[in-house]
């Protein structure tokens, strides 16, 4: 544990950078991000070595470690998996921040750097917490530090609104988690995780604890309909903050939910798994559908996070149902999918938020309709973005396919184990939704990359675009390389996930990985990237050989355009590319179209027309607005209690004392 305490000390030193004199602002920024990168790398080495047995550290590294008063820290296999995830992504994004955050010089850069270290430190402490009190304290620090980072550009009205919406929503989630812990503690000797795991709650109170825990962690994960803060907070935050919020903070919520299920409540209740899986399916499908409609580069990625968190919770729910059906070997596949996709999504979403920051910094816009032709201006960023888009589209040879493949495998296992017609129907619907989600994700990121980086420039914003700085490219490159390596050689990732579940959580041994495509009985259907890579190379060679002949030639002609030369204004827009989906799912999206007649610009020509398209946020309109109005009316009723008179208030106090 000495390595972990060293990492925590480096984070604390990074937090102290906010106290540096203003004239040393640049030095505080560089030192603070170097400290966070070094500390995060130590966290990654500690967790990965402990899980995979690399031999760098003593073998007994995962053990209870520290207690001080009511605070205690410990590491086990479940927290170790998320520490590895947090450590690697935080290392890459901190390196990226060396270049990206430098343009905030003169805009409270020291404060940003100190809060950045505090944010990462708080997430690590949540994962290290050994009792409910420490968990909640670290969770609250995580919420407050992330709020202040989202609020950093507070000169913008939209940023202030998004930050306060995020603060309200995250504290509602914290309140739910707090209730879950203290209800759980009412049936335990103390709030230590060891005692909470031996709780004596009756069935009714256990259901209440599950409801509050799922509500709190689902809100932090961005599951629908609790997601409304997420597509607003991510665009408002600096891009390196968005990268860690989406890539790591959302997974900390998965960790917390898993802690409740595996250690405190158990996964044996069928209804629990059903609720989690259905919530995950709805979030996955609607998240990618809304992502396919957006034009804001960061809102696209934010809704994609809703989708991928939905996939993670779908696998989680399927595993819980399989445990309830007494199929632990099959459940192992689903829970491995949870860990694998959590790690993979951390990589690919951190990468794409970093690339989005590079693009926004280079062009000055978040609207993909104003981009285009960035491949020539930003070739490295384009290559890294392509890797991230391929991973989020679950294409082979990227880590993105691993978790989704195993999630589908868990649904196949669930279909074979279904004991009722209703459950079979649910699994069929889950297959349809997962397949549709995968297809929509592919279309979404073809649109994202094609409109942003290919074609011809769509506005003058592209003219002054430039490649990202070396530090930014290094941060993106680390994530991109690991995405490809894990996509081709996934053995270490799968073995680590299996060890977490079988060695740390006591699940039965099972063979989750192999080199075949067909399984039988309780054996899984395997995905082999090596076989696919060999097949792809052979097919590529066969298709390339005819092009090497001397008789092959190519002619270039201008696309026929009814006798006129095509212009850049005639390219497909992002809105045009999404129109078929918008029409197909108009009953869900209910788009609003406006046609505005502008003044005449010429005596002999008609008036100009302007078309506007918007997609209302139905959850906000149907759920949050009515609740908000109800609270406002309730507050107006309670205002009669506030008379502004000291004598009346003294009277209230006397009545309260008498009642007591």
C-alpha positions, 0 to 999 in steps of 0.5 A, spaced: 500 500 500 506 504 500 505 505 492 498 508 493 499 512 499 505 515 495 500 517 489 495 520 494 500 524 497 502 527 490 495 528 489 495 533 495 501 536 493 497 538 486 491 540 490 496 545 493 498 548 486 491 553 487 495 556 493 501 558 488 502 566 487 499 569 481 505 570 477 507 563 477 500 561 474 503 557 468 508 553 473 503 551 477 499 549 471 505 544 469 507 542 476 499 540 478 498 536 471 505 533 472 503 531 479 496 528 477 499 524 471 504 521 476 500 519 481 494 516 476 500 512 473 502 509 480 494 508 481 494 504 475 500 500 476 498 498 483 491 496 481 493 492 474 499 489 478 495 486 483 489 484 479 494 481 473 500 479 477 505 482 474 510 481 479 512 489 480 509 489 487 508 484 493 503 479 492 498 481 498 497 488 495 490 488 495 488 488 503 485 492 508 490 498 509 488 504 514 484 506 519 483 513 522 478 515 527 471 514 523 475 514 516 478 507 513 481 505 507 481 498 503 482 495 497 479 489 494 478 486 487 472 490 485 475 496 487 482 494 484 478 494 477 476 501 477 482 503 480 486 501 474 480 504 470 481 511 473 489 510 473 490 509 466 485 514 464 487 520 469 494 519 466 492 520 459 487 526 460 492 529 465 498 529 460 493 532 455 491 537 460 498 540 460 497 542 453 489 544 453 488 547 459 494 552 458 489 557 454 486 558 460 491 562 462 489 568 466 482 565 467 483 562 474 488 557 471 491 555 478 484 554 481 482 549 475 489 545 476 488 544 484 481 542 483 483 537 477 487 534 482 482 534 488 477 531 483 481 525 481 483 524 488 476 524 491 474 519 485 480 515 488 478 515 495 471 513 493 474 507 490 478 506 497 473 507 502 472 502 507 466 504 510 460 508 509 462 514 512 468 515 508 465 513 502 459 519 502 465 524 504 469 522 498 463 522 494 461 529 496 468 532 495 467 528 488 461 532 487 463 539 489 470 539 485 466 536 479 461 542 480 466 547 481 470 545 474 463 545 470 462 552 473 469 554 471 467 558 465 462 562 469 462 568 465 457 564 460 450 564 462 449 557 459 455 554 463 452 557 470 445 554 468 448 547 467 453 547 473 447 549 478 442 543 474 448 538 475 449 540 482 442 539 484 441 533 481 448 530 483 446 532 490 439 528 490 443 522 488 447 523 494 441 524 498 439 517 495 445 514 497 446 516 504 439 514 505 441 507 502 447 507 507 444 509 513 438 504 512 443 499 511 447 501 517 440 500 521 441 493 521 448 492 522 453 493 527 457 499 524 458 502 517 464 499 515 463 495 509 465 488 513 459 489 518 454 492 512 455 485 508 453 482 515 446 486 515 440 483 518 435 487 514 428 484 513 426 483 506 421 489 506 427 494 508 432 491 503 427 492 497 427 500 500 435 500 500 435 497 493 431 502 491 434 508 494 441 505 492 439 504 484 436 511 484 442 514 487 447 511 482 443 511 476 442 518 477 450 519 477 451 514 471 446 518 467 441 513 466 434 515 463 430 519 465 435 521 470 440 523 465 438 531 464 444 534 467 449 530 463 448 533 456 448 540 459 454 539 464 459 536 459 458 541 454 459 546 459 465 543 462 472 544 459 474 538 455 479 535 459 474 535 465 468 532 460 473 527 459 474 524 466 467 526 468 464 521 462 470 516 462 471 515 469 466 519 474 460 515 471 464 508 472 465 510 479 457 510 480 457 503 477 463 501 482 458 503 488 452 500 485 456 493 484 458 494 491 451 494 494 449 488 489 455 484 490 457 485 498 451 488 501 444 486 498 446 480 494 444 479 486 439 473 488 432 477 487 429 476 480 426 483 480 432 487 482 435 484 475 429 486 471 429 493 473 436 494 472 436 491 465 430 494 463 433 501 465 439 499 461 436 497 455 431 504 455 437 508 456 442 505 451 437 505 445 434 512 447 441 515 448 444 513 441 437 516 438 438 522 441 446 522 440 444 521 432 440 528 432 445 532 435 449 537 432 453 540 438 460 535 438 460 534 446 452 533 446 453 528 441 458 524 446 454 526 452 448 522 449 453 517 447 455 516 454 448 515 456 447 509 451 454 506 453 452 506 461 445 503 458 449 497 455 453 496 462 447 496 466 443 491 461 449 487 462 449 488 470 441 486 470 442 480 465 447 477 470 443 479 476 437 475 473 442 469 471 444 469 479 437 469 481 435 463 476 441 459 479 446 460 473 452 462 476 457 460 470 452 464 465 452 470 470 459 470 470 459 472 462 455 478 464 459 481 470 465 480 466 461 484 460 460 490 465 467 490 467 470 490 460 465 495 457 466 499 463 474 499 462 473 500 454 468 506 455 473 509 459 478 509 454 474 511 448 470 516 451 476 520 454 479 519 447 473 522 444 472 528 449 479 530 448 479 530 441 473 534 441 477 539 445 482 539 440 477 541 435 474 546 439 480 549 440 482 549 433 476 551 430 472 555 435 466 552 434 462 546 437 457 545 431 459 540 426 455 543 421 461 548 421 466 544 420 468 539 415 475 538 411 479 537 418 482 531 416 487 535 412 488 540 417 489 536 423 491 529 421 493 526 428 487 528 431 483 525 425 486 519 426 485 518 434 478 520 433 477 515 427 479 510 432 475 512 438 469 512 433 470 505 431 470 503 438 464 506 440 461 503 433 463 496 436 467 495 430 472 489 430 480 490 432 478 495 437 476 494 445 469 497 444 466 490 441 469 486 447 463 488 452 458 489 447 459 482 444 459 479 452 453 483 453 450 479 447 452 473 449 449 474 456 443 475 453 443 469 449 445 465 455 439 468 459 434 466 453 436 459 454 435 459 461 428 463 461 423 459 465 417 463 463 414 466 456 414 473 459 422 472 460 423 470 453 419 475 450 423 480 454 430 477 452 427 478 445 425 485 445 432 486 449 436 483 443 432 487 438 434 493 442 441 492 443 441 490 435 438 497 433 442 500 438 449 498 435 446 500 428 444 507 430 451 507 434 455 506 427 450 511 423 451 516 429 459 516 429 459 515 421 456 522 421 460 525 427 466 523 423 464 524 416 461 531 417 467 533 422 473 531 418 471 529 411 468 533 405 469 540 404 470 545 409 463 548 411 464 555 414 470 559 415 471 556 422 476 551 418 480 556 415 485 557 421 484 550 424 491 547 426 493 541 429 493 539 437 499 541 441 504 535 442 502 534 449 494 533 447 496 528 441 500 524 446 494 524 451 490 522 445 495 517 443 496 513 449 488 512 449 488 510 442 493 505 442 491 501 448 484 501 444 487 498 438 491 493 443 486 491 447 481 490 441 487 485 438 490 482 444 484 482 449 487 476 454 489 481 459 483 485 460 479 479 460 483 475 465 483 481 470 475 481 469 475 474 471 480 474 477 476 480 480 469 476 479 472 469 481 477 471 486 474 477 489 467 476 489 467 468 489 463 467 483 465 460 480 470 459 475 468 459 468 471 459 461 469 466 458 474 467 452 477 462 447 479 462 440 472 459 437 466 462 434 461 456 436 459 454 443 454 449 446 451 448 453 453 453 458 459 454 454 460 461 451 460 463 444 467 466 443 469 472 439 476 471 436 480 478 434 486 474 432 482 469 427 478 476 424 485 479 423 488 474 419 481 473 415 481 481 414 489 481 412 488 475 407 481 478 404 485 485 404 491 482 400 486 478 395 482 485 394 489 489 393 493 484 388 489 486 382 490 493 383 498 492 383 497 490 375 500 495 370 493 495 367 489 498 372 488 505 372 484 511 375 480 517 372 478 523 376 472 526 374 467 532 377 461 529 379 455 531 375 451 536 377 445 538 372 450 541 368 453 546 374 459 545 378 458 542 385 459 547 391 461 545 398 454 548 400 451 542 396 454 537 401 450 533 406 449 536 412 449 533 419 441 534 419 440 531 413 444 525 414 439 524 420 433 526 417 431 518 415 432 516 423 428 523 425 422 521 420 422 513 422 422 515 430 418 521 429 413 519 434 419 518 440 423 524 438 417 529 436 421 534 432 419 541 432 420 545 425 419 552 424 419 556 417 421 564 418 420 569 413 425 574 413 425 581 409 426 582 402 433 583 400 431 585 393 425 588 389 425 582 384 426 576 388 422 573 393 423 573 401 428 569 404 426 563 408 429 560 414 428 553 417 429 551 424 429 544 427 429 543 434 428 536 439 424 537 445 427 534 451 421 530 453 423 527 460 424 534 462 418 537 459 413 531 462 417 529 469 422 535 471 418 541 469 411 539 473 415 537 479 419 544 479 412 547 478 409 543 484 415 545 488 414 552 487 407 552 488 409 548 495 414 554 497 409 559 495 404 556 500 409 555 505 411 563 505 406 564 509 410 561 515 415 567 514 412 573 516 418 577 517 417 578 525 422 576 530 416 575 535 412 570 530 419 567 530 420 567 537 413 564 538 415 558 533 420 557 537 416 556 544 411 552 540 417 547 538 420 547 545 413 545 548 411 540 543 418 537 545 
